[in-house]
Amino acid sequence: MLHTLIVFSSPFIFLAYYFLHKIIWVPLKIQKHFAKQGVSGPGYRPVVGNLAEIRQLFMAEAELQPTSSITHDVAHRVTPHYSKWSKLYGKNFLFWFGAKPVLAVADPDMIKEVLMNSNGRFRRTKLDPFTKKLFGDDGLIMLEGEKWAVHRRITSQAFNMERVKGWIPEIVAAAERSLNKWEENRAERSEFELDVHKELQQLSADIISRTAFGSSYEEGKRIFELQEQQISLTLLALRSLYIPGFRFLPTKKNRLRWKLDRETRQSIRSLIEKSSRSIENRHALLALLMSPYRNEDGVEERLDIDEIIDECKTFYFAGKETTANLLSWTLLLLAQHQDWQTRARDEVLVTCGSKIRPSAEHLSSFKLMSMIFNETLRLYPPAVELNRRTLQNVKLGNLQVPANTQLDLAMTAVHHDTAIWGDDADEFNPLRFAEPRRHLASAFPFGIGPRICVGQNFAIVEAKIILAMILQQYCFVISPSYVHAPLRSVTLEPQYGIQLLFSRASH
């Protein structure tokens, strides 16, 4: 009887031990480890950590409260947890995502060390299975190690500057169509209102569809609609504690996730099949992803169909959101600062006039525009933070950081740090970028190091061409209907759009 009782109870003893060790002992030990080094933070709460506080900060203090005026101090809205806790505990502090320790880091030297990752001690933070539905398992965002290196080599050749320049005619043609629609909306009026964020999302979606597949926005529209629904589900997952195995339960949200993923993959597969049969699409991004790459050892590398689909899911999402948001925030800033709008327009007119559309030859002359984009990306970066994790016990700066610690690289805090950028850090001043940056990690909207955004060239070139064409044709000011409410979605976007008033530019 005693033997039977011991055998029967042993699983419960094991589970109790596991719970006490994993959920109580280890987190408290890590918290004490950091406290000895002078790093504090909000106290650890068993199982949930600080998730409830983070969720409350987002709901109560950020997303439900538009700003009363147009201020570029966005940290309290898009990273309210960092904004609050850094004031209490310092720029580097410890908080908890469930039982996982998260070290918030806002020191540029430490951030540079993590992102350069010269000794391979850091990896991307593992995402839960729900989040993977948005990007897939085999895209650059998810991969590590040698498989990531193969994908990086193939995608890098697809996005090199000469390839990107070859897509400029498609970018110009798509922008021309959008501007013609704007002109139809004007309907002989001297002034008309547009939600530029909505318009630019459609334009960038059209461009990524054409450059990726040779298709139009209408053909790829269903993919964007599917991804929008998946984004909403992803945001719910990012702010919740993932329970292992929960993804397999046929809940209402899980069934929707599965359905959206199946439809997205099938839609992309159909476009791939259509594109591969067309000789006209041989210069499209898809054709380049399907082409073999010979590495430095002479070995031929290529992606299979599922890997290509996952890369396309990423490019569809990032290609639309990054450029649309960059241009939206840039137009808002230029509408607010008419002097810079005039200077940018003068540069475009001197470079290519009012009738000739911008081309690859004009890009290097858009120096003021480059400064404007850099300043926009500083104030409104596509991602508000980057995440990494330690593979082993490491020394980071003056801190001893245990293995499996998540690192929250506080991009928004660094970009708005008065110690780095001066007392006017929250103000728009493109002249900050007239000289080289004082520190590699003082502004890193696309990341730095080996995992820097592979589509950076594409996003900037596309933005330059579109902005130049808008400036050639229109002047614009902020509409009275605009509500300033930067929102942290998967990217940093305007919660209620960006409404501007446009009128024809007089040259």
N, C-alpha and C positions, 0 to 999 in steps of 0.2 A: 504493500500500500504506500509506504513512504517513498519507495523507488518510483512508483507510478506518479505520485504527486510532484516529485522533483522533475521528472521528465516532462510532465504536463506544464509545469510552471516555468521551465527554463526559457521558452521563447518570450514569456512575459518579463522575466528577469533581464533577458538580453535587450528587449525593447526599452525597458526602463533605464538600463545602463546607457544604451545608445542615446536616449533622449537627454539624460542628465549630462552625459559627456559632450554631445554635439550641440545641444541647445542651451545648456547652462554653463558647464565648466569651460569649454573652449572659448566662447565669446567673452566671458568675464576675464579669462586669462589674457586674451588679446587686448581687451580694454585696459587692463592693468599694465601690460607691456608698453602701450602707447603713453599712458599717463606718466610712467617713469621718465619718458622722454619729453614731457611737457606738452603732449598732444591730448586735448580733451575733446568733448563734444556732448551732444544730447545722450543721456544714459541709455544703455541697452535694455530692451524689453523682450523677454523670452518669446520665441516663435516669430512675432511680427516685427521686431526691431523698431524702427522709426517710421514705418510705412504709413500708419494712421496720421501722424503729424505732417508728413510730406503731402499726403492727399488733401488734408485739411488746408494746408497753406496754399496749394494750387487752387482749390475750389473757392475758398473764402477770400483770399487776399490777392489772387492773380486774375483768373479767367473771368470772374464775375464783376470785376471792377475796372472799367475803362478809365484811362487817365483823363484828367480834366483839361489838360492842354497837351500840345505836341512836345513831349520831352523824350530825349533819347536815352535816358537812364532807365533801361528796360530790365535790369537784373531782378527787381522786386516782383516782376510779372513772370519772367521766363525761367528764373531759377530762384524762386522765393525761399526755398530751404537754405540755399547757400547764402543768399542775401541776409537772412535772419541769423543763421548760426555763425557766420563769419564775424559778425559784430559782437557775438558773445564769446566765441572761442578762438578767434584769430583766423588768418587766411588759410591755414592748414588745420583741419580738424577731422575727427572720426565720427562717422554715423553708421547706421545699420539698415541694410535692406534684408529684412527677415533676420536670419542668423549670419548673414554674410557681412563682414566688415568692409566699409567703404572709406577710404582715405581721400578727403577732398584736398586737391593740390592747386595752388594758385601762384606758385613760384616759377618764373620762366626758366630758370636753370634746371629745376627738377623736371618740368614739363619737357624741355628739350631732351634731357637724358632719357626719358621714357619713350618719346616718339622716335628719336633717332635709333634707339634699341640696338646699339652697336654690338652688344654681347648676347643678344637674344634672350634676355631675362624677362621680357614683358610680352604679353599676348593680348589680343582683343578680348574683351569680356564676352563670355559665352552668353548667347541670347537664348531665351526660353523658346520652346517649339512653336508657340503661338506667333512670336515675332518673326520666326523664320519663314512663316507662310508668305510674308510680304516680299522677301528677297530670295527665297529658295535656299537650299542647302549648299549649292555648288557655285555661288557667285562670289566675286572678290570680297564682299563685305563679310562673308561667313568663313572663308577658308583660312587655313594656316599652313605653315611648312612648305614642303616642296610642291604640293598641289596648288597652293596660292601662288608660288613663284612661276609655275607654268602659265596660269591664268594671267598673271601680271605681265609676263613677257608678251603674250598674244594680244591682250587688250592695249598694252602700251604702243605696240606697232600700229594698232588700229586708230589710236588717238594722237599720234604724233602730229606736230604742228603742220607739216606739209599736207597730211591727209585732211586735217581740219580746214585748212585754207581751200582745199578742193571742194568743200561743202558750202563755201560762201555763196555761190550762185543760188543754191537751194534756199539758204537762209534769206537772201535778198528777195527771192520770188515769194516766199511765204510771208515776209514782212510787208511786201508790196500789196499782197491780197488783203492783209489785215488793215493796212492804212486806207485802202480803197473802201473798206466797210466803214471805217471811222468817218471817212468823207461823206459816205451816204447818210450816216447818222447826223452829220452836221446839217444836211438839207438846207443849205443856203443861210443857216443861222450864223451869226458872228461868233457865237460861243456855244459849246455843247459839253455835257457831262458824261464821263465814262468811269466805270469801275476798272481801273487799269490792271488790277491784279487778276480779275476774271479774264480780261482780254489777253493779257500776256501769258496766262496759263494755257489758253487755247492756242496761242501762237507758238509757244515753246513745245506744246504737245504735237502740233503739226510738224514742226521742224524735226523733232526727234523721230517721229514716224517716218518722215521722208528720208532722213539721213541714215536711219537704221534699216529700213525695209524698202525704201523707194515708194512707200504707200503714202496716202494722205491722212490727215487727222481724222477724217470721217471713217476710214477703214480701221484705224487704230483706236477709235473713240471708245469702243466697248471695253478695251483693255484698261483704259484710264478710269472708266466707270467702275470696273471690278476692283481696281487698286484703291480707289477712293473708299469703297466699302471696307476693304481689307485694312486700310489705314485706321479707320475708326475702331475696329476690333483690336488692332495692334496697340493703340494707345491705352485701351482698357487693360491689356495684358501687361504693359510696361509699368503701370501704376498698381499692379496687384501682385501678391505673392503667389508664385507658381507652385502648385501641388503636383509632385511627380505622378505621372500616369493620368492626370486629369484630362490631357489632350485626347485620350482614347474614348472618353465617355461621350455618348451621342446626345449631348446637351444641345439646346437650340443654337447657341452661339458657335459651338464646335461644328455642328452640321452646316452652318452658314460658312464657316471658315473653309471646310472641305469643299463645299460647292464652289466658292469663289476661286479657290486654288485650281480646281479642275478646269473651270471655264477659262481662267487666265492662261493656263498652260496650253490648253487646246487652241485658244485664239492666237497665241504666239506661234504655236506649231504650224497653224494654217498659213500665217503670214510668212513664216520661214519657207514653207513648201512653195508658196506662190513666188516669193522673191528668188528662190534658188533656180526657178525655171526661166527667169527673165535675164537676158543678157544686159539689158539696160541698167540693172541693179548691181553690176559687178563692182562698183565703187562704193556701194552702201556699206554701212558698218557691219551688217549681218554677213555680207560676203567676206569681209576681212576677218571676222571671227571664225568663219568656217574654213578659212585658208590655213594650211599648215605653216608652222614656224620652225625654222631650223636654229637650234640653240648653239652656243659657243663650242659645244662638243660635237657639233654636226648631227645631232640627233633630231629627228623630225618630231614636233609636238603638235597636237591638234585637240580641239575640244569635241566631245560627243554632243549629241542633240540635247540631252537633258542639261548639260553644262551651259550650252548656248542659250537655252530657254531661261535659265536662272540669271545669266548675265544680262539678257534682254529685259527681264523683270526689273533688275536694278537700274539699267540705263533708262528704261521707260519712266520709272519713278524719279530718279535723280535728274535725268535730263530735262524733265518738265519743271520740277519743283525748284531746283537750284537757280536756273536762269530766270524763271518767272519771278521768284522772290527777290533776287538781286536787282532786276530791273524795276520791280514795283517799289522797293525801298529807295532806289536811286531817283526815280521820278518824284517820289514824295519829297525827298531832300532837296532836289533841284527846284521843285515848286515852292518850297519853303524859303529857299535861298536864291532869289532871282538873280543876284550878281553872279553866282556860279553857273546858273543856267545860261546866262548871256555869254559868259566866258567859254563854256562848253560848246555853245552854238557857233560862236566865232571861230573856234578851232576847227569845227567840222566844215564851215563855209570856206575857210582858208585852205583846208586840205583837199576838199573835193567839190566845193561849190554847192549851189542849191538844187541843181538838176542831176548831176552825175551821182549815181548810187555808190556807196563805199565799197571798196574791193580789198583784196589781200594786200595790195601795194600801199593802201592808206593806213593800215593798222599801226605801223610803227610811228606815225605822225600824231596819233591820238594820245599824246602824253598827259594832258590835263584830264582827259577821260579816264586814263589808267589811275591817276591819283584819286579821282572821284569814286571809282569803283573800289579801290583799296580802302578808302575811308568809309564807304557804305558797308563793306564787308566787316570792317572793324566794329561799327556800331550795331549792325544787324547781320551777324554771321549765319550761314545756312543751318548749322548745328550749334546749339548753345553750349555744349560741352562734349568732350570726348572721353571714352572709357577704355581702360586697359586693366590687366590683372598681372600679378606677379607669379611667375612660374616656380620660384624658389625664394628662400630668404635673401633679401637684397638690402644693400645700403643705398638709400636714395637721399641725396643731399646729406644732411646730418642725421637722418632717421634710419633706424633698423626696421625694415618692413617685412613681416612674415610672409611666407608663401601663401598663395590663394587669397591675397588681399586685393579687393577691387580698388582701382584708382580713378577718381572722378576729376578729370582735368578741367578746371573751371575756366573755360574759354571766355565766357561773357565777363567774368570778373577781371580777368587779365586785360581784355580789350578796353575796359572802362576804368582801369586802375590809374588813379591820379599820380601815384608814385612813378608810373611809367610814362604816362601821356600828359601830365600836367593837370592843373586845376580845372581846365576846360575839357577834360576827358569825355564828357557827355555831350559835347557840342560838335557840330559838323565843321571840319576844317581840313580839306584835302591837302593843304600845304604840308601837313605832317609827313606826307609821303613824297615830298620833293627831294628828300635825301634818303639814302638807304636806311632800313630799319636799324635801330640801336641794338636789338636782340632778336635772334631768329624766332624765338617763341613769344615775342611781344604781341604779335598778331599772326594767327595761324588758322584762318577760316577754312582752308582746305587741308589742314594738317601739315606736317613736315615729316621728313624722313622717308623711309622706304614705302610707307603706306599712304603717302600723299595722294590726294584724289586724282585718279587716272584721267578723269574727264575735265580737269581744270582748264586746259587749253580750249576745249570746245565751249565751255560755259562762258569764258571771258570773250572769246572771239564772237560768239553769237550775241552776247550782250552789247559789245561795241558796235556791231553792224546795226542792230535794231535801234539802239539809242541814237546813233548818228542819223538814221533815217527819220526818226521822230523829231529830232531837233531841226532837221532840214525843213520840215513841213509845219511844225506847230510850236506855239508858246503855250504854257500851261501854269495854272495856279491851283491851290488847294480849294476844293469845294466846301461850302459851309456844312454840307451833309456828312463830311468825313468825321469818323470817330477813331481816335488813335488808341488802338488796343493790340499791341504785338502779342502773338499767341505762340506758345511752344506746342506745336504739333510734332510730327516727325521732323519737320524743319521749322524754322522761325518764320511765321507768316502773319499777315494782318487778319485779325479775327473777323472784322466786318468789311473787308475789302479796302481799297484805296480809291476814293472818289476825287477826281480832278476835273477842272474846267479847262477845255482846250479851245484855242483860237488859231487861225492861220498866222504863221510867222510872216512878218514883212521884212524883206531883205533890201 
